[in-house]
């Protein structure tokens, strides 16, 4: 699951990498949500990333990569 912002270049880089690697993933543009849903999602994100920064990539509900750490993402996905 990729939590992202629609205007974030680092989020876009992360999505591009996942697409290039042909990885199946879900994503959510948090800034496109209504206020109530956004608050709920931000609380969920903070369980994985207490700073609540973007992008936040959660792999299989266990591995969390914060930021556009492309090499780390490649390694985590094998």
N, C-alpha and C positions, 0 to 999 in steps of 0.2 A: 504494500500500500504506500503510495506516494502522496504525502500532504504537501501542497504547493500553493504558490500565489501566481495568479495569471500574469502578473507584470514582472516577475522575478527572473532575471537572466540565469541565475544558478539553478532555479527550478527547471527552466527550459533546457539547460545543458543536461541535467539529470534525466529528464524525459527523453531527450534525443538519444542519450546513451542506452537507455533501456530499450528503446525502439530499435536501435542499431544491433543490439544483442538479441533481438527477437524474444525478449522476456515478456511473459504475460503478467500484467500488473493492473491494478486499479489505481486511480488517482482522484484527488479531490482538490479543486481550486477553492481554498478556504475563503478567499476574498469575494467570491461570487455567491456565497451563502447569505441568507437573511440573518439578521442579528441574533435571533434565538438559536438557530442551527449553528451559527459560527461559534457562539459561546460554548455550546455543547461539544463541538468538534475540538475546540481549543483545549478544553478540559481533557479530552481523550488524548490529544497530542502530548500534553504535559505529563502523562503517565509514561511515555516513551522518551520525551525530550523536555525536561523541566523548564528550559529556557523558552520553549515554544517558538523556536526559530524555524526558518524554511530554507531549503526543502528538508523535510523529515521523511526518510525512507524506512519503512518497517518491513523486514523480510521474514515471512513465516511467523509473525508475532514473537520473534525472539531476537533477531539481529536488528539493531537500529543504527542507521548512518545519517548523521546530521550534516547538512551542507553539501556542496557539490564536490564530494571526494570521489572522483571518477575512478581512480585506481583502486580505492578501497571497495567500491561498488563492484567492479569487475572481479576482484578477488573473492568477495563474499558470494558472488553468483557462480563462481567456478568457471 
